[in-house]
Every structure is written in C-alpha cells, then in structure tokens.
Amino acid sequence: MRALISVSDKTGIFEFARGLAALGVEIVSTGGTAAALSENGVGVTGISEVTGFPECLDGRVKTLHPAVHGGILAMRDKPEHMKQLADLKIETIDIVVINLYPFQETIMKPDVTLSAAIENIDIGGPAMLRSAAKNHRDVTVICDPADYGQVIRELRTGEVRPATKYSLALKVFEHTAAYDAMIADYLRREIKAGFPDRLTLAYEKLQDLRYGENPHQRACYYREIKAPDASVVFARQLHGKELSFNNINDADGALETLKEFDAPTVVAVKHANPCGVANGKDILEAYRKAYAADPVSIFGGVVAANRTVDRETAEEISKIFIEIVIAPEFTEEGLAVLSAKKNIRLLRLPAISAHSPEAALDIRKVGGGLLVQESDSVLYEEKDLMVMTKRKPTEAEFADLEFGMKVVKHVKSNGVVIAGGGKTIGVGPGQVNRIWAVENAIRQATDSLKGAVLASDAYFPFSDCVEAAAKAGITAVIQPGGSMNDAESIEKADEMGVAMVFTGKRHFKH
C-alpha cells in the first residue's frame, strides 16, 4: 500500500505519517513536505522517483504525471486497468493526503499583491484530490487534518470503511469547489467585474445552531470569506448561552443600522426592525433615549452601542431583560454588572463602526434561485436634496430628517420613522400601504409629536400621508419623491405648513 502526502498545513501530519509507516504503508511525498517528513524521522520516497521526472518550474510541475494520476485513478476491480498499470510499470496509490496552497490566508493579508495571490493558486493539489475522490471506492482521500485519526483507527482494523471513503470524497469536492469559488471571487473583485453568468459562493462554517427561526428547523452559521471586520461573524462572545439563529439575524440588523452613525449611538432591534435608536452626548444618554423611544418593544431585544459600555450604562441595561448587548468594548465594571445576568449574551466587536471598504453583495434565497444585488450603501446625495415646499426645514429639523432617514433605511418596508431630538419617537414597519405605516408610527409614538419630523423609505402615493402627519404635529417630512401625485402631496404640505424634502433615493427593505 502506498500513500502520497503533500500538505501546506503540517498539523498532525508527522504523527499520521508515522502511523501509516508503522502499518507498512510506503510514503511518497513532494518538495517541502518530503523534507519535513524526513527531518521528523519518516522514511520518504520522493515524487521524482515515482515519475522519473524532476520537479520543475519552481515546483509548479511535480505531480501532474501519468505515474501519479494513473496510480490514483486505476479501478482495482477492472482487469484491463490493472494490466495497463503493469505494462506501464505504474504502481497504485491507495491513500492521498493533500491540503492546498494557502490561498485564503494569502488574500487575507492587507498588503497582498495580485501576483502573490496567483502564486498561491494550487494546481496539482486539486487535480490529485479530485482524482482520488472520483476513485474513492479504491482510494482513501484526506484534505482535512481532522480526519487523520479516524483513518488510522480504521486502517488498524484492516481497511478504511466504504462509508468513510465516501464521506471523505464528498468533503474533497466541497473543499475544491469552495477553493475555486474563492479564487474566482477574488479575481472578479480585483477588476470590479459585474455579476457573473454563473455564481459560485464560498463560505466557511462557524457552527451548527440549535435550530433556525423556529425549533423544528435545522440551521447552521457560515462566514463569508474576506468578510468585513465590522461584521457580526467576528463578534467575540464574552458571556451567555449560545447564540440562536434569530439572535444573529437581529444583531446583524442592529449593527447595520448602527454603522449609519458616528456620534455616540444606541440601536435597539426587535424581530429585525429598529425599535429604538438614539444619539447622545455619551453612550449612557444614548441608551436612555433609545430605551425611552420604545420601552415596550426593547424588552427581549438586541442592543448595539458604538462606544464602550461602562458601569452606569450596564446598570441601566440590566434593569430589563435584553437578549444581546453588542459593543466595541466593555469596562471591567460594566462587564461584571451585565455578566451577573445569566441569560444575557455579551458580544465584543472592536471594529463595530467601521465602514466596509467596498459594497458587499446582498443575497436572498427564493424558491429555486437567488436574488443578488449590491448593498444599499448610499443614504442620499447632498446635491440631490430638494426642498419642495414654500417653507424650508430649520437647521434642527434638517438634522432630525437625516437621522430619521438613516433609521428608516433599515426598517422593513413599507416603513416610516418619526424622529426628534436625535432619537426615534415612532416606528411604523412592514405595512402593506404607506398610510398604515404613517398611522402606525403615529400611534406607537412615545413622545410628543409637536415639532417632530417624519422619514419615509419610499414616496407618498397620496396626500393623506402628509395630512395625517401634520394633524399629529409633525412639521417636516423627508421622502424620495417620484410619485405621480407628488404635486398633490406638496400642495397639501404647503397648505398645512409642513416642510418637505425629496432625496431622490428610495430605500425599500423587504
């Protein structure tokens, strides 16, 4: 029996190779792996002794040879295959142990060059893995050091079980598919190419989840390769029980809303909708204002802060049940206060407010397919803002209008946010018509609406929205504009003394 070993990641390989040698397996190896095995007391046959051809082109060509792939791909129960091997003086290779050039680790380096990335694209490794996986009935193929132990244990009992060979082959095809997808994605990003004709995605598994949105649904958590630092996937859990599917989804929504703000800000999210958002002179004031914005919905929600959570803020948060607190940092005292609550999850994400260097793709599953779009990364362009009414917003109203638009961008459509004084006052999410969204936001208001402003994620189809807002005390409105009835809404706003600003940017979120 022969094993071919060529690995970039040397984790566990010396112990595994010694185990194979102890079972009488001949070890064939290449370049650096062969040298490392020899230095660690493992007898090795060099690949050039097998192929009769020297490794060349800086190691680019060493295993791309019939003596290698013939030995792997020959079907042992097919007499003509075995006769051809004998005629060609090719010996079988029964175990293939490969892990690939570290392309992912290379492209994760901040100063990586295109040429360095390309040099870390493995050619021979995927070819051998795929050959062995295709012929897995006869060949045991390993691409993950975590599988060394199981293979050795089974070999010691006589042979590797067919079911094990099958599962190892499946892992190989998943591995090489992800490897190629990662390369294609990197090269596409380098030239900022458009959407590909065939979309392949590479994600790495972080953990199995207890269940999905509901207890009867299985679920798993994956991380995108080269995900931005300010992503929930990089948050470190400091306290509390395991995160759930819904926890992660809500934490992501809170983070994306939080990234809109530079001032000390707290975002509270419940069922993927912001329910309380506020700025403050410090994070304590921001939390108190966010809590006051909706003290009912915040219960059992997710709280995200863009400043360190200190003792005072922690004491305020601990007064009610919160599922998750995510912040760039916690003081020792703040962490101690919150950790006293058994069921709260505490997540630390130092890069919480960092903006992504480039717009990511927004991907949503539909029956039988995917919808893919660029992320909604622009609030509006200053040059596109148009005051449509006779009265212009005051400076304070303009500040609240911008605040409201930053929040409503992350509210499920149809969405309306009422804001004032650097906080949300009422949120009307997920309605099937615009007037219901307005009425719901007014009805849910937790503060006086006199002098408040209203932000809408899409245009007003009729003037009833303006009328309802004005009657509630709202004095300024911001919306994209673009309705056939814009003139009617503008006329109603002038009639009722409401300032109205058009942005030219819609923010549907479904």
FIDREN-927756 format. One line per 2 residues: for each residue z, y, x of C-alpha. Coordinates in pm, 1 decimal. Layout:
FIDREN-927756
Z/Y/X; ...
***
This chain:
FIDREN-927756
0.0/0.0/0.0; -87.2/349.2/125.6
39.6/692.3/26.4; -136.9/1019.9/101.5
107.2/1310.9/137.8; 4.9/1676.3/172.5
256.0/1932.1/49.5; 323.8/2303.4/85.4
669.8/2269.1/-68.8; 864.3/2032.6/157.7
1157.9/1999.1/-84.7; 1276.6/1636.1/-77.5
962.8/1511.8/95.8; 1130.4/1369.9/407.2
1374.1/1156.3/208.6; 1092.4/1043.6/-20.9
862.5/954.2/269.9; 1141.6/759.0/441.2
1194.8/572.6/114.9; 826.9/482.6/98.6
823.5/373.3/462.8; 1126.2/151.8/401.6
923.4/-23.7/130.5; 640.8/-88.9/376.3
412.4/189.8/249.2; 176.2/337.4/509.7
194.9/718.6/512.8; -129.2/914.0/555.0
-94.3/1288.0/593.0; -265.9/1613.3/684.7
-210.1/1906.7/922.4; 128.6/2073.2/887.6
268.8/1804.3/660.3; 185.9/1531.1/913.5
354.1/1728.6/1191.8; 665.2/1793.1/980.3
693.8/1426.5/881.1; 661.6/1314.5/1243.6
926.9/1562.7/1354.6; 1158.4/1414.3/1093.3
1112.5/1057.7/1208.8; 847.5/939.3/964.7
555.3/741.7/1106.1; 226.0/900.3/1000.2
-144.3/816.2/1010.6; -344.6/1136.1/1048.4
-613.6/1209.2/790.5; -880.8/1225.4/1062.8
-806.6/860.9/1148.9; -889.0/774.2/787.4
-1202.6/987.8/753.4; -1330.3/956.3/1110.1
-1396.2/1327.1/1092.6; -1188.1/1611.1/1239.2
-1012.2/1867.9/1023.5; -1220.6/2184.8/1049.8
-1274.6/2543.0/936.4; -908.7/2637.2/983.8
-805.6/2339.1/772.9; -1030.8/2429.5/481.1
-1200.1/2089.7/510.9; -992.7/1780.1/575.9
-962.6/1561.1/265.8; -1298.9/1630.2/98.8
-1439.7/1297.3/216.8; -1551.2/963.8/57.3
-1290.5/776.5/261.0; -1023.5/973.4/72.3
-1169.5/1003.5/-275.9; -1323.3/656.2/-266.1
-982.0/513.4/-181.6; -828.1/701.9/-471.9
-1094.9/661.1/-741.0; -1185.4/294.5/-695.8
-1092.6/90.7/-1004.6; -898.2/-205.7/-872.7
-997.4/-437.5/-1158.0; -1368.8/-368.8/-1114.1
-1511.9/-616.3/-855.0; -1814.9/-402.6/-770.0
-1587.0/-107.6/-684.4; -1375.5/-319.8/-454.6
-1686.5/-472.2/-292.1; -1825.1/-124.8/-221.7
-1495.3/-22.0/-61.0; -1508.4/-332.9/158.7
-1870.3/-268.8/255.0; -1790.1/93.9/340.7
-1468.1/-4.3/520.1; -1260.8/221.5/291.0
-900.8/131.1/217.0; -735.5/210.7/-115.7
-487.9/494.7/-151.7; -224.0/396.1/-404.0
11.9/692.6/-409.4; -97.5/1058.4/-390.8
168.4/1323.2/-330.6; 33.4/1676.9/-338.9
162.9/2020.6/-417.9; -75.1/2307.7/-390.0
-108.5/2613.7/-170.6; 144.5/2871.9/-292.5
-99.0/3095.3/-480.8; 163.1/3213.0/-728.9
416.0/3302.9/-459.7; 141.8/3486.9/-269.3
25.0/3707.4/-557.4; 385.1/3791.1/-648.6
421.8/3980.1/-319.0; 391.9/4355.5/-383.9
160.9/4417.6/-86.7; -66.3/4114.9/-128.5
-433.8/4166.4/-45.2; -727.0/4003.9/-219.7
-822.8/3817.0/98.9; -468.7/3676.5/134.8
-472.3/3562.1/-226.0; -809.6/3392.8/-183.6
-693.9/3208.8/130.0; -415.6/3059.4/-81.9
-654.6/2906.5/-333.1; -626.2/2531.4/-277.0
-947.0/2326.0/-291.9; -875.1/1979.4/-155.6
-535.9/1953.6/-323.8; -656.9/1992.8/-684.9
-950.3/1760.0/-611.8; -717.1/1482.4/-491.5
-469.8/1539.9/-774.4; -742.9/1521.5/-1036.3
-896.5/1211.3/-876.4; -561.5/1034.4/-872.8
-471.7/1146.5/-1224.9; -806.2/1025.5/-1355.8
-742.0/684.5/-1197.6; -371.9/677.1/-1292.2
-386.4/314.2/-1404.4; -416.1/223.8/-1035.8
-275.3/528.6/-855.5; 62.1/697.4/-880.0
18.5/1073.6/-851.7; 300.2/1321.6/-792.3
274.3/1701.9/-796.3; 640.9/1782.6/-861.9
925.1/1702.1/-616.7; 1149.3/1641.4/-919.3
963.0/1312.4/-974.7; 1022.3/1162.4/-628.8
1345.8/992.6/-730.4; 1205.1/815.7/-1035.5
900.6/685.8/-844.1; 1115.2/546.3/-560.3
1351.9/379.8/-806.9; 1064.6/209.2/-987.9
892.5/104.9/-663.2; 1214.5/-60.6/-554.3
1198.5/-278.1/-867.6; 840.5/-384.0/-785.4
593.7/-122.4/-917.1; 566.7/208.2/-1097.6
553.8/154.6/-1472.6; 223.4/238.0/-1654.0
407.5/482.0/-1881.3; 540.3/667.6/-1576.5
195.3/681.3/-1419.1; 54.2/821.6/-1743.1
319.9/1094.3/-1772.3; 270.7/1188.7/-1406.0
-106.3/1214.9/-1459.9; -53.1/1434.7/-1765.4
170.9/1662.6/-1558.7; -103.8/1687.6/-1296.4
-369.3/1802.0/-1543.9; -127.6/2056.0/-1692.2
-45.4/2174.0/-1339.6; -404.4/2211.2/-1218.6
-511.9/2375.9/-1544.6; -233.9/2635.0/-1507.2
-321.6/2683.4/-1138.2; -686.6/2757.1/-1216.2
-591.2/2980.0/-1509.8; -361.0/3179.8/-1282.7
-638.3/3227.6/-1026.3; -888.9/3336.3/-1291.5
-637.5/3579.9/-1441.8; -559.3/3731.8/-1100.9
-925.9/3778.5/-1010.5; -1001.8/3928.7/-1351.5
-716.0/4177.3/-1316.6; -835.5/4275.7/-970.6
-1159.8/4416.1/-1113.4; -1008.1/4513.7/-1450.3
-1259.8/4295.3/-1631.2; -1272.2/4279.8/-2009.1
-1182.8/3992.4/-2236.1; -1318.9/3658.3/-2105.0
-1551.1/3436.4/-2307.8; -1304.0/3151.7/-2257.9
-938.2/3247.7/-2245.9; -700.8/3033.5/-2040.4
-333.3/3122.9/-2013.7; -74.8/3025.6/-1753.5
294.8/3039.2/-1844.4; 591.8/2867.2/-1684.2
867.2/2702.2/-1884.9; 1206.6/2870.6/-1867.2
1399.9/2649.2/-2106.8; 1396.9/2441.6/-2420.8
1558.9/2624.6/-2711.0; 1797.7/2470.6/-2960.8
1545.0/2544.5/-3235.8; 1289.9/2803.6/-3343.7
1309.9/3067.9/-3613.4; 1471.8/2802.2/-3832.1
1679.0/2494.9/-3742.5; 1404.9/2248.7/-3842.7
1152.9/2398.5/-3594.6; 1135.5/2285.9/-3231.8
1095.8/2567.8/-2980.1; 1058.7/2648.9/-2612.1
1074.0/2960.9/-2394.9; 797.7/3038.6/-2143.9
745.1/3319.6/-1893.9; 412.6/3481.0/-1815.1
303.5/3464.8/-1452.1; 348.8/3811.8/-1299.0
544.4/3937.9/-1599.0; 666.0/4299.8/-1558.9
1017.2/4340.6/-1416.8; 1134.7/4517.1/-1734.1
1076.4/4207.1/-1946.6; 1337.9/4010.0/-2135.3
1232.2/3699.0/-1939.3; 1400.4/3847.8/-1631.2
1727.8/3936.7/-1801.8; 2025.3/3756.9/-1648.1
2278.2/3626.1/-1896.4; 2633.7/3714.3/-1792.1
2826.7/3581.3/-2089.3; 2794.6/3399.6/-2418.9
2628.3/3094.0/-2563.1; 2265.5/3001.8/-2516.0
2006.3/3245.8/-2643.0; 1819.2/3147.9/-2957.0
1452.8/3198.5/-3047.4; 1544.9/3490.2/-3275.0
1780.4/3640.5/-3013.6; 1498.4/3654.3/-2760.3
1249.7/3795.0/-3009.3; 1489.7/4070.2/-3119.7
1590.6/4151.3/-2761.1; 1223.6/4192.5/-2673.7
1174.0/4429.7/-2967.4; 1476.5/4634.5/-2863.8
1351.9/4657.8/-2504.0; 1003.2/4767.6/-2601.5
1145.0/5043.5/-2821.4; 1390.0/5148.5/-2552.0
1108.6/5195.5/-2299.9; 982.9/5490.5/-2503.6
1285.1/5698.3/-2398.2; 1407.7/5849.2/-2072.3
1727.9/6016.6/-2197.9; 2043.6/5804.1/-2246.5
1940.8/5593.3/-2546.4; 2067.4/5301.4/-2751.9
1841.0/5089.7/-2971.9; 1982.0/4855.5/-3234.1
1743.9/4592.9/-3373.6; 1782.2/4351.7/-3664.4
1515.9/4099.9/-3763.6; 1264.7/4254.1/-3520.0
1297.2/4606.6/-3668.3; 1483.0/4902.6/-3519.2
1775.3/4982.0/-3748.9; 1948.3/5248.6/-3541.1
1809.8/5445.3/-3246.8; 1970.7/5747.5/-3085.2
1975.7/5967.6/-2776.9; 2293.5/6120.7/-2639.6
2434.4/6318.6/-2350.3; 2565.6/5982.6/-2228.4
2542.6/5621.2/-2340.1; 2869.4/5636.1/-2536.3
2742.1/5919.2/-2753.4; 2407.2/5745.5/-2791.9
2578.3/5427.0/-2912.2; 2799.5/5611.5/-3160.2
2497.4/5790.1/-3306.2; 2290.7/5468.0/-3320.6
2577.0/5290.8/-3496.8; 2618.4/5575.1/-3746.6
2244.1/5563.1/-3819.1; 2292.4/5229.0/-3998.7
2642.8/5081.3/-3971.5; 2549.5/4801.9/-4214.2
2234.3/4661.5/-4053.3; 2360.7/4679.2/-3695.7
2616.3/4407.3/-3776.6; 2491.4/4086.6/-3613.2
2208.8/4272.7/-3442.0; 2088.9/4332.2/-3087.3
2192.1/4643.8/-2894.1; 1990.7/4765.3/-2594.7
2107.6/5051.4/-2372.6; 1923.6/5220.0/-2086.3
2237.6/5321.3/-1899.9; 2537.4/5129.0/-1761.4
2776.7/5009.8/-2031.0; 3122.3/5134.7/-1934.8
3465.4/5051.7/-2076.7; 3460.9/5313.4/-2351.8
3116.3/5212.2/-2473.6; 3213.8/4845.2/-2457.2
3523.4/4913.6/-2667.5; 3309.6/5083.3/-2933.5
3059.2/4795.5/-2935.9; 3336.4/4535.6/-2958.7
3463.3/4680.2/-3287.4; 3194.0/4486.9/-3476.9
3002.6/4161.3/-3434.6; 2695.4/4209.6/-3215.8
2474.7/3915.4/-3113.3; 2344.9/4062.0/-2786.2
2406.6/4359.6/-2562.3; 2139.3/4416.9/-2300.4
2177.4/4689.1/-2038.2; 2077.7/4766.1/-1679.3
2438.9/4713.3/-1571.7; 2796.4/4673.5/-1695.0
3102.1/4813.0/-1521.3; 3370.2/4555.8/-1440.2
3590.8/4701.5/-1713.1; 3306.0/4709.9/-1966.0
3212.1/4350.5/-1888.7; 3574.4/4240.3/-1926.6
3605.8/4408.2/-2267.2; 3289.3/4252.4/-2405.4
3348.7/3911.7/-2245.5; 3669.0/3883.6/-2445.4
3444.3/3824.1/-2748.2; 3343.4/3458.5/-2731.6
3012.9/3469.5/-2919.2; 2850.9/3784.7/-2783.8
2564.9/3739.5/-2536.2; 2555.5/3987.4/-2249.2
2229.8/4036.7/-2061.7; 2176.4/4240.3/-1746.3
1829.8/4376.8/-1670.3; 1831.1/4636.7/-1389.5
1465.7/4734.9/-1448.7; 1524.7/4786.8/-1820.6
1341.6/5119.7/-1842.9; 1058.4/5050.7/-1600.3
711.6/5104.8/-1736.8; 455.8/4831.3/-1679.3
205.1/4914.6/-1403.2; -74.9/4811.3/-1636.1
-115.0/4738.9/-2003.8; -44.6/4374.5/-2085.2
-225.1/4172.0/-2346.6; -76.4/4136.9/-2692.5
-143.7/3779.5/-2806.7; -75.4/3644.1/-3154.1
-135.8/3294.5/-3286.4; -328.3/3248.5/-3608.1
-435.1/2924.1/-3770.9; -686.8/2763.1/-3536.2
-709.7/3057.6/-3297.3; -565.8/3358.4/-3118.9
-588.0/3730.5/-3172.6; -585.1/3915.7/-2840.8
-564.1/4290.8/-2793.1; -447.3/4546.9/-2540.3
-85.3/4652.1/-2583.3; -21.2/4966.7/-2785.4
87.4/5164.0/-2480.8; -1.3/5520.1/-2586.0
209.3/5725.6/-2828.8; -41.1/6008.0/-2866.3
-228.0/6255.3/-2650.8; -81.8/6606.6/-2643.9
-433.6/6751.5/-2667.7; -492.2/6561.8/-2993.4
-186.4/6702.7/-3174.7; -293.5/6926.5/-3460.6
-69.0/7131.2/-3687.4; -246.5/7103.4/-4021.0
-24.0/7328.4/-4230.2; 38.2/7701.4/-4252.1
390.5/7653.1/-4121.7; 430.2/7519.1/-3768.5
724.1/7294.7/-3680.7; 1010.3/7459.4/-3495.9
1089.0/7351.1/-3141.7; 1376.1/7134.7/-3272.2
1150.7/6979.9/-3537.3; 886.1/6900.8/-3274.9
1147.7/6717.9/-3066.2; 1257.5/6512.6/-3367.9
897.5/6443.9/-3469.7; 825.8/6297.7/-3125.8
1148.0/6095.4/-3143.5; 1055.5/5960.1/-3486.8
704.6/5864.8/-3376.0; 844.2/5675.8/-3073.9
1058.8/5467.7/-3308.1; 811.4/5412.9/-3593.5
561.7/5278.7/-3340.0; 791.1/4973.0/-3316.5
868.1/4938.0/-3689.0; 682.2/4674.0/-3888.9
403.4/4826.2/-4099.0; 386.4/4995.1/-4335.7
658.2/5182.8/-4151.1; 831.1/5518.5/-4195.2
1117.4/5666.5/-3992.3; 1327.2/5966.4/-4085.2
1495.6/6133.0/-3787.7; 1702.8/6432.9/-3695.2
1925.6/6544.4/-3410.5; 1796.8/6276.1/-3173.6
1871.3/5979.9/-3399.4; 1722.0/5778.6/-3680.9
1853.5/5863.0/-4027.6; 1648.9/5623.2/-4237.3
1402.4/5342.2/-4160.4; 1154.2/5203.5/-4411.9
990.1/4895.0/-4255.2; 739.9/4635.8/-4368.8
638.4/4774.9/-4706.2; 311.4/4689.5/-4879.7
238.1/5051.2/-4962.7; 315.4/5383.6/-4799.0
512.6/5543.9/-5083.4; 754.5/5249.2/-5091.6
807.7/5287.2/-4716.5; 889.9/5657.9/-4767.9
1118.0/5589.4/-5064.9; 1293.0/5305.4/-4882.1
1360.5/5522.4/-4576.0; 1498.4/5797.6/-4802.5
1712.4/5550.1/-4995.7; 1856.2/5398.7/-4676.0
1940.5/5738.6/-4523.4; 2288.2/5755.2/-4372.5
2299.4/6131.6/-4321.0; 2184.3/6447.6/-4493.1
1806.2/6473.7/-4510.4; 1811.2/6851.6/-4525.1
1605.8/6967.3/-4227.7; 1519.7/6609.5/-4120.5
1168.5/6502.9/-4017.4; 955.5/6204.0/-4112.3
723.5/5993.8/-3894.0; 465.3/5756.3/-4041.4
282.2/5486.0/-3845.9; -39.2/5544.6/-4044.8
-189.7/5810.6/-4268.3; -71.3/5913.4/-4614.6
-325.8/5788.5/-4869.3; -195.2/6027.7/-5135.0
16.3/6340.8/-5158.3; 301.6/6153.7/-5331.8
448.5/6073.3/-4988.3; 469.5/6440.9/-4896.8
618.5/6530.0/-5232.9; 888.0/6259.4/-5211.1
978.1/6366.9/-4858.0; 1000.4/6736.2/-4944.3
1214.1/6674.3/-5252.4; 1457.4/6478.0/-5032.2
1496.9/6777.2/-4798.0; 1257.4/6676.4/-4520.0
1092.9/6978.5/-4359.5; 835.3/6832.8/-4118.4
607.6/6529.2/-4108.1; 407.7/6362.4/-3831.8
131.4/6115.5/-3911.3; -203.9/6004.7/-3765.4
-421.5/6162.6/-4032.8; -761.5/6022.3/-4122.0
-727.4/5963.3/-4496.3; -998.6/6068.1/-4741.1
-715.8/6254.8/-4914.4; -581.5/6441.9/-4611.3
-665.4/6775.0/-4772.1; -458.6/6683.3/-5076.5
-155.3/6595.2/-4859.0; -193.8/6914.7/-4653.7
-215.5/7124.3/-4968.8; 99.9/6962.9/-5108.0
280.8/7022.4/-4776.2; 184.8/7391.8/-4783.5
295.4/7414.2/-5142.6; 639.4/7269.7/-5059.3
689.9/7443.4/-4724.3; 661.6/7126.6/-4513.6
509.7/7145.0/-4166.3; 263.6/6863.8/-4098.2
129.5/6742.6/-3762.6; -157.5/6498.5/-3710.9
-163.7/6282.7/-3394.3; -496.6/6102.0/-3428.8
-320.8/5777.8/-3322.6; -229.4/5502.4/-3568.6
49.7/5255.3/-3480.9; 21.0/4957.8/-3712.7
254.8/4672.9/-3613.6; 229.3/4354.3/-3815.9
***
